[in-house]
Amino acid sequence: MNTPIFNNRSAAASATHRERLRHHGEVFDLFGIYMVNMLLTIVTLGIYRFWAKTRIRTFLWSHTEFLGDSFEYTGTGKELLIGFLIVFAFLVAALVAYTAAFTMIWPDWTDDLELGLLYQLPLFAVSIPLIGIARFRARRYRLSRTLWRGIRGGQTGSSAHYGMLVTVYWLLTFLTLGFYWPYMQTRLTGYRLNNTWFGDRAMAFDGDGDALIGRFAVCWLLTLPTLGACWFWYRAKALRYYASRTRYATLGFEITISGRMLMFLTSSNMMLIWFSFGLAYPYVLLRNARYLCDYLTLVGDQDFAAIAQNLKPRPTTGEGMAEAFDIGDF
């Protein structure tokens, strides 16, 4: 566990200096990249999708600025492809071995519904920690390929430990009829953020699920009367709370998005995708990036010139497990 490097909450709370990110990407530029990506992905039978994802990330990162300097994405399609092939080969070998062993014990399992369910159960159980591991490793790769003013990000911590936390927390959430959810999300967020670095300095997060359980209980009761819309207000409150409990050196964070704004953004994005048959996807990506820049504020003063380069080891391949489970994002 990393030691938080900023523990005086009053310093950030009383600071008056406030800065926001700025995104200046144009939708027509991204749409052109998106259309070429689709064409090349079809022509190459899906192989180009690793380079397609890299091109979109490079565009989004390079058009996002902070204090007048753009971010830089240095990942490559080759790294994504190699990572996918390694993990895919391992998963296929493991599945073949498991199926062979199961068939040796129950040769006629394919003709028996109960044995078929028994075959699926361990696969489902194993998928829960593996998906957690995949998300953690994908985030580590993206951070390690993200630079600002030549300084790169990073993530420490154990993906295996994170996967076990996801498994245990989901079990507790199931046993408590969902009421462990605020604690699960807060503790997983804490593990990710407390292992997040920019340069030679780590972030610090000290949130607690107790701050969200009351709002969660209200939303749990109002789910049917509001047709689920109340969860947008819960999610907005959770985002604001997580930001308020996060620190980087002398900087604090604020998110000002409301439940109404979040509901409008999510629902309108879904309609744009549906009614355009997916062609509006580049616009949706830019909308999300602009919303992040518009509603996330960094509060306080920080001498960024004093931050040294991150010298921690970087992963050599990228997001293989996330690609294998098809949960990779931008």
C-alpha positions as CSV (number, residue, x, y, z in Angstrom):
1,M,0.0,0.0,0.0
2,N,1.3,3.4,-1.0
3,T,1.6,6.0,1.8
4,P,-0.6,9.1,1.0
5,I,1.6,12.1,0.3
6,F,-1.0,14.7,1.2
7,N,-2.9,14.4,4.4
8,N,-3.8,18.0,5.2
9,R,-7.3,18.3,3.9
10,S,-7.8,21.9,4.9
11,A,-5.0,23.2,2.6
12,A,-6.7,22.0,-0.6
13,A,-10.2,22.9,0.7
14,S,-9.1,26.5,1.3
15,A,-7.2,27.0,-1.9
16,T,-8.6,29.5,-4.4
17,H,-6.6,28.5,-7.5
18,R,-8.7,26.4,-9.8
19,E,-7.9,24.8,-13.1
20,R,-9.9,22.7,-15.6
21,L,-8.9,20.5,-18.5
22,R,-9.8,21.6,-22.0
23,H,-10.8,19.4,-24.9
24,H,-10.7,20.9,-28.4
25,G,-11.1,18.0,-30.7
26,E,-13.4,18.4,-33.7
27,V,-16.0,15.8,-34.5
28,F,-15.4,15.7,-38.2
29,D,-11.7,14.9,-37.7
30,L,-12.5,12.0,-35.4
31,F,-15.3,10.9,-37.7
32,G,-12.8,10.6,-40.5
33,I,-10.5,8.4,-38.3
34,Y,-13.5,6.3,-37.2
35,M,-14.7,5.6,-40.8
36,V,-11.2,4.6,-41.9
37,N,-10.8,2.4,-38.8
38,M,-14.1,0.6,-39.6
39,L,-13.1,0.0,-43.2
40,L,-9.6,-1.3,-42.3
41,T,-11.0,-3.5,-39.5
42,I,-13.5,-5.1,-41.9
43,V,-10.8,-5.6,-44.6
44,T,-8.4,-7.2,-42.1
45,L,-11.1,-9.4,-40.5
46,G,-10.8,-7.6,-37.2
47,I,-7.0,-7.5,-36.8
48,Y,-6.8,-3.7,-37.4
49,R,-9.0,-3.0,-34.4
50,F,-5.9,-2.8,-32.2
51,W,-4.5,0.0,-34.3
52,A,-7.9,1.5,-34.6
53,K,-8.2,1.9,-30.9
54,T,-4.7,3.3,-30.7
55,R,-5.5,6.0,-33.3
56,I,-8.6,7.1,-31.5
57,R,-6.8,7.3,-28.1
58,T,-4.0,9.2,-29.7
59,F,-6.6,11.7,-31.1
60,L,-8.5,12.1,-27.8
61,W,-5.3,12.4,-25.6
62,S,-3.6,14.9,-28.0
63,H,-6.7,17.2,-28.0
64,T,-7.0,17.3,-24.2
65,E,-5.0,20.1,-22.6
66,F,-4.1,21.1,-19.0
67,L,-2.4,24.4,-18.3
68,G,-1.9,24.9,-22.1
69,D,-0.1,21.6,-22.7
70,S,-1.6,18.5,-24.3
71,F,-1.6,15.0,-23.1
72,E,0.2,12.3,-25.2
73,Y,-0.6,8.7,-25.7
74,T,2.3,6.5,-26.6
75,G,0.7,3.0,-26.8
76,T,0.9,1.1,-30.0
77,G,-1.4,-1.3,-31.9
78,K,1.4,-3.9,-31.9
79,E,1.5,-3.9,-28.1
80,L,-2.3,-4.4,-27.9
81,L,-2.1,-7.2,-30.5
82,I,0.7,-9.1,-28.8
83,G,-1.0,-8.8,-25.4
84,F,-4.2,-10.2,-26.8
85,L,-2.5,-13.1,-28.6
86,I,-0.7,-14.1,-25.4
87,V,-3.8,-14.0,-23.2
88,F,-6.0,-15.6,-25.9
89,A,-3.6,-18.5,-26.3
90,F,-3.5,-19.0,-22.5
91,L,-7.3,-18.9,-22.1
92,V,-7.9,-21.3,-25.0
93,A,-5.4,-23.8,-23.6
94,A,-6.9,-23.5,-20.1
95,L,-10.4,-24.0,-21.5
96,V,-9.4,-27.0,-23.6
97,A,-7.7,-28.6,-20.6
98,Y,-10.8,-28.0,-18.4
99,T,-13.2,-29.4,-21.0
100,A,-11.0,-32.5,-21.5
101,A,-10.9,-33.1,-17.8
102,F,-14.6,-32.6,-17.4
103,T,-15.3,-35.0,-20.3
104,M,-13.1,-37.7,-18.8
105,I,-15.2,-37.6,-15.6
106,W,-18.6,-37.2,-17.3
107,P,-18.3,-38.4,-21.0
108,D,-21.9,-37.7,-21.8
109,W,-22.2,-34.3,-20.2
110,T,-23.2,-32.5,-23.4
111,D,-26.5,-34.5,-23.4
112,D,-27.3,-33.8,-19.8
113,L,-28.8,-30.4,-18.8
114,E,-27.7,-30.6,-15.2
115,L,-24.1,-31.6,-16.1
116,G,-24.1,-28.8,-18.7
117,L,-24.9,-26.3,-15.9
118,L,-22.3,-27.9,-13.7
119,Y,-19.8,-27.4,-16.5
120,Q,-20.7,-23.7,-16.8
121,L,-20.6,-22.9,-13.1
122,P,-16.8,-22.9,-12.6
123,L,-16.4,-20.9,-15.8
124,F,-18.7,-18.3,-14.4
125,A,-17.0,-18.2,-11.0
126,V,-13.6,-17.9,-12.6
127,S,-14.7,-15.1,-14.9
128,I,-15.5,-12.7,-12.0
129,P,-11.9,-12.3,-10.7
130,L,-10.5,-12.5,-14.3
131,I,-12.6,-9.6,-15.4
132,G,-11.4,-7.6,-12.4
133,I,-7.8,-8.5,-13.3
134,A,-8.4,-7.5,-16.9
135,R,-9.8,-4.1,-16.0
136,F,-6.9,-3.4,-13.5
137,R,-4.2,-4.4,-16.0
138,A,-5.8,-2.4,-18.8
139,R,-5.9,0.7,-16.6
140,R,-2.2,0.1,-15.7
141,Y,-1.3,-0.1,-19.4
142,R,-3.2,3.1,-20.3
143,L,-1.7,5.1,-17.5
144,S,1.8,3.9,-18.3
145,R,1.3,5.2,-21.9
146,T,-0.1,8.6,-20.9
147,L,2.3,11.5,-20.7
148,W,1.9,15.2,-19.9
149,R,4.9,17.5,-20.2
150,G,6.9,14.4,-20.8
151,I,6.0,12.9,-17.4
152,R,4.1,9.6,-17.5
153,G,1.5,8.1,-15.3
154,G,1.6,4.7,-13.7
155,Q,-0.2,2.2,-11.5
156,T,1.2,-0.1,-8.9
157,G,-0.6,-2.8,-6.9
158,S,-1.5,-6.4,-7.7
159,S,-4.0,-7.3,-10.4
160,A,-4.5,-10.7,-8.8
161,H,-5.2,-9.0,-5.4
162,Y,-7.7,-6.7,-7.1
163,G,-9.4,-9.6,-8.8
164,M,-9.8,-11.3,-5.5
165,L,-11.2,-8.1,-4.0
166,V,-13.8,-7.9,-6.8
167,T,-14.8,-11.5,-6.2
168,V,-15.2,-11.1,-2.4
169,Y,-17.0,-7.8,-2.7
170,W,-19.5,-9.1,-5.3
171,L,-20.3,-12.1,-3.0
172,L,-20.9,-9.7,-0.1
173,T,-23.1,-7.5,-2.4
174,F,-25.1,-10.6,-3.4
175,L,-25.5,-11.7,0.2
176,T,-26.7,-8.3,1.4
177,L,-29.2,-7.9,-1.4
178,G,-27.1,-5.2,-3.0
179,F,-26.5,-3.1,0.1
180,Y,-22.8,-3.7,0.1
181,W,-22.5,-1.9,-3.3
182,P,-21.4,1.5,-2.0
183,Y,-18.7,-0.2,0.1
184,M,-17.6,-2.3,-2.8
185,Q,-17.3,0.6,-5.2
186,T,-15.6,2.9,-2.7
187,R,-13.0,0.3,-1.7
188,L,-12.2,-0.7,-5.3
189,T,-11.9,3.0,-6.2
190,G,-9.6,3.4,-3.3
191,Y,-7.4,0.5,-4.3
192,R,-7.1,1.9,-7.8
193,L,-6.5,5.5,-6.8
194,N,-4.1,4.8,-4.0
195,N,-2.0,2.9,-6.5
196,T,-2.2,5.6,-9.2
197,W,0.9,7.7,-9.9
198,F,1.9,10.7,-12.0
199,G,5.6,11.0,-12.1
200,D,7.2,10.1,-8.8
201,R,4.1,11.0,-6.7
202,A,1.1,8.9,-5.9
203,M,-2.6,9.9,-5.5
204,A,-4.4,9.4,-2.2
205,F,-8.0,8.5,-1.6
206,D,-9.7,8.2,1.8
207,G,-13.4,7.7,1.0
208,D,-15.7,5.5,2.9
209,G,-18.9,3.7,1.9
210,D,-20.7,5.1,4.9
211,A,-21.1,8.4,3.2
212,L,-23.1,6.8,0.4
213,I,-25.1,4.1,2.0
214,G,-28.0,6.5,2.9
215,R,-28.4,7.7,-0.6
216,F,-28.1,4.1,-1.9
217,A,-30.9,2.9,0.4
218,V,-33.2,5.7,-0.8
219,C,-32.5,4.8,-4.4
220,W,-33.0,1.1,-3.7
221,L,-36.5,1.9,-2.4
222,L,-37.3,4.3,-5.3
223,T,-36.0,2.1,-8.1
224,L,-39.5,0.9,-9.2
225,P,-41.4,4.2,-8.7
226,T,-38.7,6.1,-10.7
227,L,-38.2,3.3,-13.2
228,G,-34.5,3.3,-12.2
229,A,-33.9,7.0,-12.9
230,C,-32.9,7.7,-9.3
231,W,-29.6,5.8,-9.9
232,F,-28.4,8.7,-12.0
233,W,-28.6,10.9,-8.9
234,Y,-26.8,8.3,-6.8
235,R,-24.1,8.0,-9.4
236,A,-23.6,11.7,-9.6
237,K,-23.4,12.0,-5.8
238,A,-20.8,9.1,-5.8
239,L,-18.7,10.8,-8.4
240,R,-18.7,14.1,-6.5
241,Y,-17.8,12.3,-3.3
242,Y,-15.0,10.3,-4.8
243,A,-13.5,13.5,-6.3
244,S,-13.7,15.3,-2.9
245,R,-11.8,12.5,-1.2
246,T,-9.0,12.3,-3.8
247,R,-5.7,14.2,-3.6
248,Y,-2.6,14.5,-5.7
249,A,0.2,16.2,-3.8
250,T,-1.3,19.6,-2.9
251,L,-4.1,19.4,-5.3
252,G,-7.7,18.5,-4.6
253,F,-10.5,17.6,-7.1
254,E,-14.1,18.6,-7.6
255,I,-16.8,17.2,-9.9
256,T,-19.9,19.3,-10.2
257,I,-22.1,17.1,-12.4
258,S,-25.7,16.6,-11.2
259,G,-28.0,13.6,-11.6
260,R,-30.1,15.5,-14.2
261,M,-27.0,16.2,-16.3
262,L,-25.8,12.6,-16.0
263,M,-29.2,11.3,-17.0
264,F,-29.4,13.6,-20.0
265,L,-25.8,12.7,-21.1
266,T,-26.4,8.9,-20.8
267,S,-29.8,8.8,-22.4
268,S,-29.0,11.2,-25.3
269,N,-25.8,9.3,-26.0
270,M,-27.8,6.0,-26.2
271,M,-30.3,7.6,-28.6
272,L,-27.6,9.1,-30.8
273,I,-26.0,5.6,-31.1
274,W,-29.3,3.8,-31.8
275,F,-30.8,6.3,-34.3
276,S,-27.5,6.7,-36.2
277,F,-26.8,3.0,-36.3
278,G,-23.5,3.6,-34.6
279,L,-22.3,6.4,-36.9
280,A,-22.6,9.0,-34.1
281,Y,-20.1,7.1,-31.9
282,P,-17.3,9.6,-32.6
283,Y,-19.5,12.4,-31.5
284,V,-20.5,10.5,-28.3
285,L,-16.8,10.0,-27.5
286,L,-16.1,13.7,-27.9
287,R,-19.2,14.6,-25.8
288,N,-17.9,12.4,-22.9
289,A,-14.5,13.9,-23.1
290,R,-15.8,17.5,-23.1
291,Y,-18.2,16.7,-20.1
292,L,-15.2,15.4,-18.2
293,C,-13.2,18.5,-18.9
294,D,-16.1,20.8,-18.2
295,Y,-17.1,19.3,-14.8
296,L,-13.8,18.2,-13.3
297,T,-11.8,20.9,-11.5
298,L,-8.4,20.7,-9.9
299,V,-8.2,22.9,-6.8
300,G,-5.0,24.2,-5.3
301,D,-1.4,25.1,-6.2
302,Q,1.2,22.6,-7.4
303,D,4.7,23.1,-8.7
304,F,4.6,20.6,-11.6
305,A,8.2,21.4,-12.5
306,A,9.2,19.7,-9.3
307,I,7.6,16.4,-10.3
308,A,10.2,13.8,-11.4
309,Q,9.8,11.1,-14.0
310,N,8.0,7.9,-13.1
311,L,10.8,5.3,-13.1
312,K,8.6,2.3,-12.1
313,P,8.5,-0.6,-14.5
314,R,6.0,-0.4,-17.4
315,P,4.0,-3.3,-18.9
316,T,5.5,-4.4,-22.2
317,T,2.2,-5.5,-23.7
318,G,-1.2,-4.0,-23.5
319,E,-4.7,-5.0,-22.3
320,G,-4.6,-8.6,-23.5
321,M,-7.1,-9.9,-21.0
322,A,-9.4,-6.9,-21.5
323,E,-9.4,-7.5,-25.2
324,A,-10.0,-11.2,-24.7
325,F,-13.1,-10.5,-22.6
326,D,-14.1,-7.7,-24.9
327,I,-14.2,-5.1,-22.1
328,G,-11.5,-2.8,-23.4
329,D,-12.5,0.9,-23.7
330,F,-10.9,4.2,-24.6
